[in-house]
Amino acid sequence: LGWVPRPGQTPDTTALVASGPDGEMLWMDVVHLPGQAPTVRLMGRYLLPPCKQRWHTCATFLPQGGLLVCGDRRGSLLLFPCNSSPGGAVESTSIANGSTEAVDAGSGSKWEPSCLLHKRHLPLEVPVSVLFGLHGKTGVTSVTCHGGYIYSTGRDGVYRQLRLQAGQLQVLRKHRPCKGLQWIEELRFTMDGDLLVLGFHADNFVVWSSRTGENLHCIPCGGGHRSWSYWSNSSAEAFAFIKCGDVMLYHCEAKPREQQVLLASLHRREITCVRRLGTLEVPGHTAVNVFITGSEDTTACILVLSEHSRAAMPLTWLSDHISSVRALALAIPAGPDDEGFSDKGLSALLFSAGGRAQIECYQLLCAGDPASESAVTCSVIHVASHRLDEHWERKKNRHKLIKMDPETRYMSLSVVPGTSTKQLPTSWKFLAAACSDGSVRVFGLLEATQKLLLVAESFHHQRCVLKVEAFLYTRTGGERQLLCSAATDGSIAFWDITGLITQAADGLHQAEGEMQTLALGSPLLTVMAHSCGVNSLHIHEMPEGRYLVASGSDDGSIHICLLEVTVGRATAETCLRILERVARPCAHAAHVTGIRVLQPHLLLSASVDQRLTLWHWAPGRLDVLSTTFFHVPDLAELDCWEVTEATGELRYYCVLCGRGLEVLHGMAPPTPQSEAPQ
């Protein structure tokens, strides 16, 4: 039994929703006028899905009208049609002299003792959309609407954001507020744009702020109360609950904060990876850059950085990972013909991976919003996820196989280019991953069915694979999808995965999304580039089917090789050949954790020694052009992009991450006269 506010209702009318036997739920409007007896009008009857504990726990009416969303004890979300017109409603009232009668609201007949006696005149509605067990078996605790979205909470430790799509409930993403807060009771949206999460953590009632990522209030109450109420304003707060039959009240005055946050942190632990999504031009504002960062605190953050204010402002956090986020990859549509393209802003598919062999995939759309503080709005839709232990549980005859290591970490990700063309039967996208258990794995994603599947793997390296990079060959002989992987022994392997991609796409299409894992085969070429682990890797395409492969190592060295790719006309076999190799020992005083080829003869490297070095590559030599010191300790990764200034001058920008985040602006490439070192 619960009161539910309904959009557009008069102040003297309140909706009451009650669950009864056999899963029947009733919606009644209760009207109470001064000096008159309450009037109850039966508005609708609904049938809950069969389950052991068949009753609703919360409900809300959608602002669009004609729809009712409720959560049940089984943890499901249900969408029912509802008609608020009074033509078919059944009314009842109570007369002061004791005589009770009832009538049908659409007729003039006399009243009877209860409107429930005539409920059979109303149709029994079934749900038009069901998300079964969305919040687990412990039930849904609340459901609310805000900003055009639907939010639900449960005792599974997460709250979910949904939307209404084509008359169906669609889950966009889930949020995990903080570690240990398993019993989430309610969400409250504040006037200043903060989202407060109310729930029970152990034996305390907690109010958690999603903006600051901290507990605003923690009230010792014993925990887990089913009847409670919380109220607060700028000067005081109160919390009431029932314990052992007694009504308890906690009240306190607001205390001035002794500490002020001068600069809010992006993550609670070090940043392990960073990617730039792009630049947005917002009317009335300076251009802003959109970045994505991953951290050891198990979250990924989407943030904007304004060149004018030079302040990083988070847009949203992604908290689906159960362990650290070690790698990010973006699949950005190249044009209007590509799937997922949007002319409203920056759109991309984001892949994030890390500990516990977990990969998450999201659809991002960032658009300009001059009215918001950050001038950017970000829409995130969770597309798919994959974990190796769940993949293992679905295998047949798994008792005959050696189980994978559940503690496997994904060290690097790369989207395979050229796989969403018309050559494939369906629009699958493929993702390569470097794994700590010594394997190189390839996954396939089909957005339409929200499936992310393991399609191939190889344990060629026999040791931890640190980096992986996919690139595309598009000259004579057709397209070739090539893959480069690097391991802790300093070796770099090159693979041709063209046939594998075609075979996997065909197998997935015929098997309707399920297939046996294929063998990746053996690499076409292996190069011993370093004496120890390869921490950074980048491939730059050059004319005539050549590629410049740059890598940095734990020993501070940099290695560059010029790779030539040819395809036989008769046999259509891919042939790889190293034309030239250059090694620069002790290029840095510590691990080289970031490297980028900016131009065919221009190279940028970054190291834990906090030096950013610009190099000039020429046949047989690698010379220093300039060195810049940066402030981020324990550098983990860098990303670079080029910008053409208003004067027509080309400049390079880079972002570095580690124990902090730093953006370096305006590195101009050297002129032809100054390319040679002094």
N, C-alpha and C positions, 0 to 999 in steps of 0.2 A: 504494500500500500504506500503510495507516494504522491505528493503534490508536484505538478509539472506546469511550469509557466508556458503559456501559449501565445505566440505573436498575434497582435491585433485584438486580444480579448479585453473586455471592459474591466475597470478596477474592481468591480463587485463580482467578477466571475473568475473561478480558478478551476483548472483541470485536475482531476483525480484519477489515477491509474491504479487498478487493483488486479491482483492475480488470484485465481480461484482453482477449483478442482479441474483435473484433466487438461491442464495447460491453457485454460481459457483466461484471457486478460481483457478487462473492461476499461473503457475510457468514459468517464462521467464528468460533466460540467456542473459545478456547484455554484449556485447564485445565492448571495446573501445580501438582502436589502435591509436598511435600518427599520426596525419595528415590524419586520415580517419574518416568517419562518423560512429556513433555507429551502431552496428548490434544487433538486437533483435531476439532471437530464442525462440519460444514457445516450452517448454519442456513437460508440463503436464497440465491436467485439472482435478479438484477435486470438489466433491459435498459435501458441508457442511450439517450437519443434520438440519432439519427444526426447527426453533425457531423464536421468534419475531424479534430479531436483529441478522440477519444472515450474519455475516462477521467474518473473522479471526482477531485476535489482535496481534499474535506473531507466529513465526515458527522457526524451526531449522532442519537441516539435521543430521541424526544420523551418527556417525563415521563408523558404520558397513556397510553403503552404502545401497541404494535401499529403504530407508525408510525416510519419512518426518513426523515430529511431529509438530502439531500446536495447539494453543489454540484459542477459539472463545469468542465472547462477552457474551455467555450464561454461561461461566465458565467451559466449557468442554475441555478435551484433546482428540485429534484425531490423529490416526496413519494412514498414507496413504502410499501405495507403490509408488515408483518413479523409473523410468528408465532413467538414464542419457545418454544412447546411442543416438547419433545424427541421427540414421537412420530414425526415424519417426518424427523428429522435423520440425517445420515450421519457416523459417527465413524471415526477412524483413530488409531493409536498406534505407538510404536516400542518393541520389546522389546530388552532389554540384550544378549541373546545373539546378536542380529543377525537372527533370523527375524522377519519382519514380516507381520502379517495384519490384516484389517479386517473389520468387521461393520456391519450396519445397527443403529442404536441401538434400533429397535423390535423386533428379532428376536434370536434366539440364534445366528445363523449366524457362521461364522468370519470373522476380520478379513482385509482385503486391504491391499496396500501403501499406498493413498491413498484418502481419502474423495472426492477429485475424480473418481475413476473412476465413482462412483455419483451424480454430481450430476444426471444426467438424471432421477433419480427425484424430484427437487424441481421444482416448477413455476417457469417463468421469468416473474417478475412484471414488469409494466410500471407506469410511474408513474401515480398517480391524480390528480396535480396537477403542472403544469409552468409555471414562470415563465421563459420562454425569453429568454436574453440579458439577464437582469436587471442584471448587473454588467458588461455589455459583453463584448468579445471577449477580454479579458485574463484572465478566469477569476475564480472565487470562491475566496477564500483561507481563509475560516473560516466556520463556522456553529455557533451555540450557543444555548442556551435559558436564560432567566432571568426570573423573576417572571411566568411565564405567557406570555411573548412569545418569539419567535424572532428572533435577530439574525444578520445575514450581513454579511460584509465582502468587499471586492474591490479590484482595482487600478485602479478608476475614481475613487478619491478620496472615496467615500462609504460609509457603512454604513447598512443598512436594518433597520427594525423591522417584523416581520410577526406575524400571528396565524393560528391555525387556525379557519376559519369554514366550518361545514357540510362538513367534510372536505376543504376546499380552502385553499391558501396565499393569504393576502390581505396585500398590502403596506399598512402603515399610514402610514409616512412614511420619509423618508430624511434622513440627517444628514451634513453636510460638516464634519469636525472643524476644520480650519484650512487656510488658503491654502497650496498647495504640497505638501501631504501626499497625494500621489496613490497611493502604494503602501501600503494599509492591510492589515496582516497578521492582527491578532487584537484581540479585546476582552476586557478583564478587569474584573470587578465587584468592588470592594473592600468590606470589612466596614462602612466608614463611609458607604456609599452613593455613592461616586464611581465613575465609569466611565472606565477608562483605555484609550486607543486606542494600540496598538502598530503601528509601521510604519516605512517608510523615506522620509525626506525628503532628496532629492539624495543625497549620499554619507554620510548620518548615519542611525543608528537612533534613533528618537524615541519617547518615552513622553509622550503628551499627555493632560492632565486635562480632562474635559468640565465639571467643576465650576468650576475656576478659569479655564479657557480659556487655559492656558499649557503650555509644554513643561516637564515635570518633569525629564526626563533627555534628553540629546542626546549620543550616542556616535559619534565618527567611526570608521567601519568600512569605508568604500568603497561601501556602499549596495547594496540589491537582492539580498541573500543568500536562497537558497531553503532552506538548512539552518541553523537558528539556534535558540537557546533563551535565555530571559530569566528571571531570578529576582531578587526583591528582598524586603526586609523593612525594618523601621524603622532598622536599623543599617548595612546594606550592600546592594549590588546587584551582580549578575554577568550578563554577556552573553557567550555563546559562539556562534561561527559558523565556517563552513568557507570558507577563501579559498585558491584555488590549490592545493587538496588538503591544506592545513594546517589544523589545528584551532586557532583563535585564542580566547583567553579575555581578557575585560576585567572587572576587578574593582576596586571602590572602596568606601571607607567612606563612610557618610552624613555630610554636613557640616551643621552647624547653619545655619539660615536667618538671614541677617543682616537681612532685611527682614520686617516683619509687615504684613499687609493690615489696615488699620483699618476700612475700609469698601469692600467690593467694588463695582465699577461694574456697571451693567446692560448698557451697550454700550461699545464701544471708540471710537465716534465719536458725534456729536450725534444726538439723538432728533428725528425729523422728524414723527412722528404718534403719537397716543395715543387709545385708546378704552377706555371702561369697560364690562366685561361684566356686572357685577352684584355683589350682596352675598350672602355665604354665612353662614348661622348654623350654627356647629359646636358640638356639646355640649361643655361644659367649656372653651370658648374664647370670646373676644370676637368680634364680627362682623368679618369680613374682606372687603375689596373686591378684586375681580379685575380687572386691567387688561391691556391688550395695547399694546405699544409697537413702533414700527418705527424703524429707524435707517439712517444712512449706511454702517454697517458691514455691510450686506447681510443683516441678521438681524432677525427679529421676536421679541419676548420676551413670554411670558405670566407675570405676576407677581402676587403678593398683597401687600396692604398692611394690616397690622393697626392698628386705631385705638388699641389699647393700647400696643403696642411702638413704633409709628410707624416701623417698619423695612420696607423693600421686600425681598421674598424671591422670587427667580425660581423658577418651576416648571419651565419648559422653554423652549428656544430653537428657532425655526424657521429653518432655514438653506438653504432651497431657492432663494433668489434669487441671481442672479449679479451683480446691481448693487444700488444703494441701494433701500431700501423707503421710498416717499414717501407712500403712502396706505393706509388701512385702512377696512374697512366690515364691519358685522355684520348678519346676518339672524337675528333672535332670534324663536323661535316664540312666538306670542301666547297660545296655549292648548293643551290636550290634543289638539284636533282638527288642529293644524298638524303638518306633517311635520317630524321631527327633535326633537319635544318629548320631554323626559325629566323624570320626577318625582324623579330621584336627585340633581339639582343644577342647575347652570347649563349650558344647552346652546345652541349657536349655530353658524351657518355664518360662518366668517371668510374675508374676501377681503383679500388683500394685493397691492399693485402698486407699481411703481416704474420704475427704469431698464431699458433694453434691452427695452421694451415687453413686460414679463412680468407675468402675473397668476397668483397661486396661490390655491387654495381649500382650506380645511380644515374638518373637523367637530370641534368642541370639546365636551368634557363635563368640567366641573369639579364635584367632589363633595367633601363634608367627610370628613376622615380624622383623627380625634382622635389617632391614634397617630403621625402624621408630624410632622416639625418645623414645617412650614408650616401644618399642620391642613387642608390641601387637597391632593387629587390631581387631576391633569389628564390626560385622555386625548385624544390628537390623532390624527385620521385624515386623511391627505391624500386629497382628493376629486378634484381636477382641476387642470390648469394650462393656460396659453395664452401663446404668444409669436407676435408678428406675423410674424417671419421664418419660423417654421415654418408658419404659416398661408399665407404667400406661396408656399412650396415646394409646397404641396398644390394650388395653383390650376392650372386648365387654361388653356392659351394665355397663360401669364403673360408670354411674350416680347412680347406685343402691348400690355402695360399698363406704366404707370409704377410702378416698384418703390417700396414704402413705405420710409421712413427707419428703418433698423434701430436707430438711436440714440434713437428716440422714447421719451419718458418719460411715464408716467401720473402726473398731478399730483393727481388727486382721484378718489374712488370714491363711489358712492351706490347702494344697493339699491333697485330699483323696487318700491314697496309694492303689495299687492293683486294679485300675479301668480301666486300659488299657490292660487287659488280653483278652484271647480268649473266656472267659466266657460271655462277652458282645457282642451284635450283631454288634456294631460299636465301633471304637476307641474313645469313649468319655472320657474326663478327667473331674473330678469333684472337685469343690473348695468349702470349707466351710468358711463362713464369720461371724464374730461377729459384731453386729450392735448397734449403739447408741440408736435406737428406741426400744430396748428390744427384738429383734428377733435374731434367729440363722438361717441363710440362706444358702442354698446349690445351687450352680450354675453348669451347664454343659457346657463344651467346646468341639466343634467339629472343629478341625483345617481345615479339608478339605473344609468346607463351611464357615469358619470364623464366626461362631456363638457362642456367649456366652449367655446362657439363664438361667433364674431363674427357678429352678425345684421344690424347696421345701422350707418351712419356718416354724418356730414355735416361738410363743411369750411366751414360758413357763416361762422365767425369770421375765417378767414384769418390767424390769429395764435395764439400759444400760449393754450390754454384752461387757466385756473388752478383753477377750482372748478366743481363740478357738484352739484346737489341735486335729488332726486326727491321728489315729494309726491303725495298722493292726494286727489281730490275725490269725496265720497260723498253728495251731496245729490240733489235731483230730477234725473231724466234719466239715472240710473245712475252707475257709477263711471267716473272719468277719471284716467288716469295722466299726470301732468304732470311736466315736467323744466325745471329752471332751470340755465343755464350762464353763466359769467362769464369774461372774457378779459383780456389785458394792456392793451387799449385802454380799459378801464373800462366796457365795455358788458355788460349782463345780458340774456340772451335767454330767453324762455319758450316751451316746446314742448308740444304735445299728442301723446303717443306711444301713445295708447290703441289706435288702429287698427294701428299698427306692431307692438305687442305681440301682438295677436290674429293678425295676418298671419304674424308670425315663428313663433308657436307652431304654427299650422296647417302652415306650410311645413316646420318641423322634424319634426313628427309624420308627415307624408306622405313626406318624404325620408329618414326614419330617421336624423336627426341631421346631415345635410349639406344645405346650401342656398347659394344665391347671396346675397351681401351686399346688403341692401336700402338704399334711400336714406332718410335720416331726414327729408328734406323741409326746409321753411323754418319758422322760428319764427313763432308767432302774434303775438308782441310783443317788441320790443327797446327797452331803456331805457339811455340813456347816464347812468350813475350816478356815475362818477368820471372824473377826468382821466388816470388811469393804472391799473395793474394792480389787480385785485380779489383780495386775499389771504385774505379770510374771507367766508363766506356762510352764512346760516341762515334757515330759513323756519318760521314758527309759525302754526298753524291757529287761526282765530278763528271766532266764530259767523257764520251766514248766508252761508257760502261765501266768506268773505274770508280772506286770508292776509297776514301781516306779513312782509315780506322785508327783512332787515337785511344790510348788507354793509360791509366795511372795506377800505381801499385802501392802496397804497404811500405816498400823500401824507399819511397820517395822518387822513384824513377818514372819516366814517361817514355812510352813506346809508340811509334807511328809506323804503319805499314800501308803501302799502296796496293790495293786489291783490284785485280782485273777479272771481270765476269764475262764469259762467252758461252753461247749456246750453239751446239752443233746443228747444222741445217739438216743433215741426214738422220742423225740419231736423236736430236732434240735433247741431248744430255747437257747438263750444266757443268761447266769447267771453271774452276777458280785457280788463279795464279797470283803469287806475290811478286810484284814488280820491283819493289824497293822497301827497305826497312831502315828505320832510324831509331836509335835508342839514346836517351839522355839520362845516365845514372845520376843520382843525387840532384835531381832537378829541384826538389824541395827537401826540407829538413825533417819532414814527417810524412804521414800517409797522404797520398794524393786522392782526395775523395770527390773531386769534381773536375771535369774536363769537357770542353766544347770546341769543336772546329767551327770557327766563325766564317772564314773564307778559305778557298783552297790553299792559301799560304799563310793563314792566320789562325792561331790556336790560343785558347785561354785555359789556364789551369788554376785550381785552388787547392789548398792543403790545410791540414790541421795546424801547420806552423803560422796560420793566419796571413798568408801571403797570396795575393791574386796576381798571377804572372801572365803577361802577353808574350807569345812566342811567334817567331817567324820561321816557317818551314821551307826549306829548299832542298833539292836532291842531295842527300848525304849529310845534311846538317840541320840542327835545330838551335836557334839563337834567341836570346832574351831581348825583347824590345823595351819592356817596362815592367815595373813591379809596384803594386799597391797593397798597403796593409789594410785589413778589415778588422772589425771588432768582435765578430762572433767566434767564441771559443768552440772547440770540438766540432769543427765543420763536418756536416754529414752529406750535403749535396748542394749543387747549384743549378740554376736554370738561366738561360740567356735568350734575349730577343733583340731584334733590330728595329729602330725607329727612324723614319725619315723626317727631319726637322722642317720647319716652315721655309728655311733657306735652301732646302734641297740637300742638305748635308746628311749623310748616313751616320748614325751613332748606335752603339751597342749598350744595352743595359743588362744587368744580371742581378739575381736575387740569391742570397746565400742563407742557409739554415743550419742550425746546430743548437747550441744553448742560447737561442735567440734567432732573430730574423733581421736581415739587413739587405737593402737595395742600393746598388751602386749605379749612378747615373752617368750617362754621357761619355762613354769611351769611344772616341773617334778612331777609325782605322787609320793606320799610317799612310801617308802619301807615297807614291812610287819612288820618290827621291829619298824618302826616309825609311824605306822598308829594310834596307841592309843595316845591320847593327853597327854602331860606332866603334 
